[in-house]
Amino acid sequence: MNSNSEFFEALSLLEKEKGIPAKLLAEKIATAIGNAIRRDVGSSDDDIVEIDPDTGKFYVAIRKVVVDEIEDPALEILPEEARKYDSSATVGDKVEIALDTKQFGRIAAQTAKHVIRQGIREAERGQLFAEYSSRQHDIVTATVIKTDPKKGNVTLEIGKSEAILPKSEQVPGEELKDGERIKVYVVDVVNGEKGPRIMISRTHPGLVKRLFEMEVPEIFDGTIEVKSISREAGSRTKIAVWSNDENVDPVGACIGPKGQRVSAIVDELGGEKIDVVKYSGDPAEFIAAALSPADVLSVEVDPEGTKVCKVTVPDHQLSLAIGNKGQNARLAAKLTGWKIDIKPESGFYGEEE
């Protein structure tokens, strides 16, 4: 019995260290022993394998039918032989023949190793998945390991595991050097065949949002709410903020004293420009603010209720309002959810009224 008690001790030790339930291991090992009996002894599906960590029971037996003439020694037994196991056995009965569990010690050990390796992998995947999932929509700091020269994908080390930052999720023009520590945003965690995969990004608007939450305590504690974000990574982001406390200036709090808070975020994003915009429930007010840094003279909202508006700006502010390659207007439209037509004060350009 000694070896069995050692066996169960090993199971409980694994449960403690690796977090794999002893019951689960015992079940898997029992299945493997059952398979081994069928393979080695050629018995029927009628065998018994009981491994119970709670009671310390480790019992393996095969069943044979008592016959006058043996055709299949794996499944049948003669009466005189059968009476060694059951004194009242007669032809047609089934006898239970206990096998020495030592014989299966080797199988149990091998299987245990395999099951344990598999179990540890599964448990670690499970832990990794839980760990990753808890970081979903969060920022993690990662170390750059290497860059694929062909595809441009970057391999990062996050904690004890590796993750790929695809070229499409990298900020245009950003050079990531091996060994450099960078912040990435965890967009999603998916449990794939090879274990959990973590989808990370440097271009996701969520990265900017989380950076603001980390930098601005009022956002973190809920005094200020981030209403929306629009981002063209590496170039410009607009973030709309709002507070239901009229004594709090949401824009001022996000910019910080002498602009410290916003400039810390700009540095982290490699100089990306950030416009902090005051959100308003009044679409016209919100749209005017969203077009900052340009001044807006008026916003006419389409009375039909479609989300289209006409914005008038001073002539000299037209190119500022539209922005380089239309970026300012595009980001404002994305931020507000409105289609914005911009016209100069002196009238429409290039179109007839």
C-alpha positions in Angstrom: 0.0 0.0 0.0 3.0 2.2 0.6 3.5 3.0 -3.0 -0.2 4.0 -3.3 0.0 6.4 -0.4 3.1 8.0 -2.1 1.0 8.2 -5.3 -1.8 10.0 -3.5 0.7 12.3 -1.8 2.1 13.2 -5.1 -1.4 14.0 -6.4 -2.2 16.3 -3.5 1.2 18.0 -3.8 0.4 18.8 -7.4 -3.0 20.1 -6.4 -1.3 22.5 -4.0 1.5 23.6 -6.3 -0.1 23.7 -9.7 -3.7 24.1 -8.8 -4.8 21.0 -10.7 -7.5 19.1 -8.8 -6.4 15.7 -7.6 -9.8 14.3 -8.6 -9.2 15.4 -12.2 -5.8 13.8 -12.3 -7.1 10.6 -10.7 -9.9 10.4 -13.3 -7.4 10.8 -16.2 -5.0 8.3 -14.8 -7.8 5.8 -14.2 -8.9 6.1 -17.9 -5.3 5.6 -19.0 -4.9 2.5 -16.8 -8.2 1.1 -18.2 -6.8 1.6 -21.7 -3.6 -0.1 -20.7 -5.4 -3.1 -19.3 -7.4 -3.5 -22.5 -4.2 -3.2 -24.5 -1.9 -5.4 -22.4 -4.2 -8.0 -20.9 -6.8 -7.8 -23.7 -9.7 -7.6 -21.3 -13.2 -6.5 -22.0 -14.7 -3.1 -21.2 -15.8 -4.8 -18.0 -12.7 -4.0 -16.0 -12.7 -1.9 -12.8 -10.3 1.0 -12.1 -10.9 2.9 -9.0 -8.6 5.7 -7.9 -10.0 7.9 -5.2 -7.8 10.6 -3.6 -10.3 11.1 -0.8 -10.3 7.6 0.5 -6.8 6.6 -0.8 -8.4 3.7 -2.7 -6.4 2.4 -5.7 -8.1 -0.8 -7.0 -7.7 -2.4 -10.4 -9.5 -5.6 -11.4 -10.6 -7.4 -14.5 -13.7 -9.6 -14.9 -13.7 -13.0 -16.6 -16.5 -15.3 -17.4 -16.3 -18.9 -16.1 -16.4 -21.5 -18.9 -15.8 -25.2 -19.4 -13.6 -24.6 -22.5 -11.5 -21.4 -23.0 -11.7 -19.7 -26.4 -10.4 -16.3 -25.3 -8.1 -16.5 -22.2 -8.3 -12.7 -21.9 -12.0 -12.9 -21.2 -12.6 -16.4 -20.0 -11.5 -18.6 -17.1 -11.9 -22.3 -16.1 -14.0 -23.2 -13.0 -11.1 -24.5 -10.9 -9.0 -21.4 -11.6 -12.0 -19.1 -10.9 -12.6 -20.7 -7.5 -9.2 -19.2 -6.4 -11.0 -15.8 -6.6 -14.5 -16.8 -5.7 -15.0 -20.1 -4.0 -18.6 -20.4 -5.2 -17.9 -19.7 -8.9 -19.7 -21.9 -11.4 -19.9 -21.9 -15.2 -21.6 -18.7 -16.5 -20.6 -16.6 -13.5 -18.3 -13.6 -13.7 -15.3 -13.4 -11.4 -13.5 -10.3 -10.4 -9.7 -10.7 -10.5 -7.9 -8.0 -8.6 -4.6 -7.0 -10.3 -1.6 -5.9 -8.4 -1.6 -2.1 -8.7 2.2 -2.3 -8.7 1.9 -3.7 -12.2 0.2 -0.5 -13.1 2.5 1.7 -11.1 4.6 2.2 -14.2 1.6 3.1 -16.3 0.2 5.2 -13.6 3.5 7.0 -13.3 3.9 7.5 -17.0 0.3 8.6 -17.4 0.5 10.8 -14.4 3.5 12.5 -16.0 1.7 12.9 -19.2 -1.5 14.0 -17.6 0.3 16.2 -15.2 2.2 17.9 -18.1 -1.0 18.3 -20.0 -2.8 19.3 -16.8 -0.2 21.8 -16.0 -0.4 23.2 -19.5 -4.1 23.4 -19.3 -4.0 24.9 -15.8 -1.3 27.4 -16.8 -3.4 28.3 -19.9 -6.4 28.7 -17.7 -4.4 30.9 -15.3 -2.9 32.8 -18.2 -6.3 33.3 -19.7 -7.7 34.5 -16.4 -4.6 36.8 -16.0 -5.0 38.1 -19.5 -8.8 38.5 -19.2 -8.3 40.6 -16.1 -6.1 42.9 -18.1 -8.6 43.2 -21.0 -9.2 46.8 -22.0 -6.2 47.7 -19.9 -2.6 48.9 -20.6 0.3 46.5 -20.0 3.9 47.3 -20.2 5.8 45.0 -22.6 9.4 44.6 -23.6 10.3 44.5 -27.3 12.0 41.2 -28.1 12.3 41.2 -31.9 10.9 42.7 -35.1 10.1 40.5 -38.1 12.0 42.3 -40.9 9.6 41.1 -43.6 6.2 41.6 -42.1 7.1 44.2 -39.6 5.3 42.4 -36.7 6.9 42.9 -33.3 7.2 40.2 -30.7 6.8 41.5 -27.2 7.3 39.9 -23.8 4.4 40.5 -21.5 5.0 39.0 -18.0 6.1 35.4 -18.7 4.7 35.0 -22.1 5.1 36.5 -25.6 2.6 38.4 -27.7 2.7 39.7 -31.2 2.0 43.3 -32.0 1.0 43.3 -35.7 2.2 45.9 -38.1 -1.4 47.1 -38.5 -1.6 47.9 -34.7 1.6 49.8 -34.6 1.8 53.6 -34.7 2.9 54.7 -38.2 6.5 55.8 -38.3 7.2 54.5 -34.8 10.5 52.6 -34.5 10.5 50.0 -31.8 13.9 48.9 -30.7 14.8 45.5 -29.1 14.8 45.7 -25.4 12.6 48.9 -25.3 9.7 48.9 -22.9 6.5 50.1 -24.3 2.9 50.4 -23.3 0.3 48.4 -25.2 -3.5 48.2 -25.0 -5.1 44.8 -24.5 -8.0 44.9 -27.0 -9.2 41.3 -26.5 -8.2 37.9 -25.2 -9.2 34.8 -27.2 -8.8 31.2 -26.1 -7.3 29.5 -29.1 -6.2 25.9 -29.7 -2.7 26.7 -28.7 -3.8 28.5 -25.6 -4.9 32.1 -24.9 -3.9 34.7 -27.4 -3.8 38.3 -26.4 -4.7 40.9 -29.0 -2.7 44.0 -28.4 -2.5 47.4 -30.0 -0.7 50.7 -29.9 -3.2 52.5 -32.3 -6.5 51.7 -30.4 -8.3 54.7 -29.0 -8.6 52.7 -25.8 -4.9 53.2 -25.2 -5.4 57.0 -25.0 -8.4 56.6 -22.8 -6.6 54.4 -20.3 -3.6 56.7 -20.3 -5.9 59.6 -19.3 -7.4 57.4 -16.6 -3.9 56.7 -15.2 -2.9 60.3 -15.4 -6.1 62.1 -14.3 -7.4 60.9 -10.9 -10.8 62.6 -11.6 -11.4 60.3 -14.5 -10.3 57.3 -12.5 -12.7 58.1 -9.7 -15.6 58.9 -12.0 -15.8 62.7 -11.4 -15.0 63.2 -15.1 -16.4 60.9 -17.7 -14.7 60.2 -21.1 -17.6 60.4 -23.5 -15.9 59.6 -26.8 -12.5 59.3 -28.5 -11.4 59.6 -32.1 -7.9 58.8 -33.0 -5.5 58.7 -35.9 -2.6 57.0 -34.2 0.7 58.8 -34.3 -0.8 62.0 -35.5 -3.8 63.3 -33.6 -6.5 62.3 -31.0 -9.6 64.1 -29.9 -11.1 63.1 -26.5 -14.5 64.4 -25.3 -14.8 64.8 -21.5 -17.6 65.8 -19.3 -18.4 66.2 -15.6 -21.7 66.3 -13.8 -20.1 68.4 -11.1 -20.3 72.0 -12.2 -17.4 72.9 -10.0 -15.1 70.7 -12.0 -13.5 71.9 -15.2 -13.2 68.6 -17.1 -10.9 70.0 -19.8 -8.7 71.8 -17.4 -8.3 68.7 -15.2 -7.3 66.6 -18.2 -4.8 69.2 -19.4 -3.4 69.5 -15.9 -1.4 72.3 -14.2 0.8 73.9 -16.9 -0.3 71.2 -19.2 1.6 68.5 -17.3 -1.0 65.7 -17.5 -1.6 65.9 -21.2 2.0 66.4 -22.0 2.9 63.2 -20.1 0.4 61.3 -22.4 1.8 63.1 -25.5 5.3 61.9 -24.5 4.1 58.3 -24.0 2.5 58.4 -27.4 5.6 59.8 -29.1 4.4 63.3 -29.7 0.9 62.5 -30.9 -1.2 65.7 -30.7 -4.2 65.6 -28.3 -7.2 67.9 -28.3 -9.2 67.7 -25.1 -12.8 68.7 -25.9 -15.6 69.6 -23.6 -18.6 67.3 -24.2 -22.1 68.8 -24.4 -25.5 67.3 -24.6 -26.3 70.1 -27.1 -25.1 68.8 -30.5 -24.3 72.3 -31.8 -22.1 73.1 -28.8 -20.4 69.8 -28.9 -19.7 70.0 -32.7 -18.2 73.5 -32.3 -16.0 72.3 -29.5 -14.9 69.2 -31.4 -13.6 71.3 -34.3 -11.0 73.0 -31.9 -8.5 74.5 -32.3 -10.6 76.3 -35.0 -13.2 78.9 -33.9 -16.7 78.2 -35.0 -19.2 81.0 -35.7 -22.3 78.9 -36.1 -23.6 75.3 -36.3 -26.8 74.6 -38.2 -28.2 71.2 -37.3 -30.4 69.5 -40.0 -34.0 69.9 -38.9 -34.9 66.6 -40.5 -33.2 64.8 -37.5 -30.5 63.2 -39.6 -27.1 63.7 -38.0 -25.8 66.2 -40.6 -24.8 69.8 -39.8 -23.4 72.9 -41.5 -20.7 74.7 -39.7 -19.6 78.2 -40.5 -16.1 79.4 -39.6 -14.2 82.6 -40.2 -12.5 82.6 -43.6 -9.0 82.6 -42.2 -9.8 79.6 -40.0 -11.2 77.4 -42.8 -8.0 75.4 -43.4 -7.5 75.0 -39.7 -11.1 73.7 -39.2 -10.7 71.2 -42.1 -7.1 70.3 -41.0 -4.3 68.8 -42.9 -5.8 66.4 -45.4 -9.1 66.9 -43.8 -8.0 65.3 -40.5 -9.5 67.8 -38.1 -12.9 67.7 -39.6 -12.7 63.9 -39.9 -11.8 63.4 -36.3 -14.5 65.9 -35.1 -17.1 63.9 -37.1 -16.0 60.7 -35.6 -15.9 62.1 -32.1 -19.4 63.6 -32.3 -21.0 61.0 -34.6 -22.2 63.8 -36.9 -21.5 64.5 -40.6 -20.0 68.0 -40.7 -20.0 70.3 -43.7 -17.7 73.2 -43.1 -18.1 76.5 -45.0 -16.3 79.9 -44.7 -18.2 82.9 -43.4 -18.0 84.6 -46.9 -20.2 81.8 -48.3 -19.8 78.4 -49.7 -16.7 77.5 -51.6 -17.0 75.8 -54.9 -20.7 75.1 -54.5 -23.8 77.0 -55.4 -26.3 77.9 -52.6 
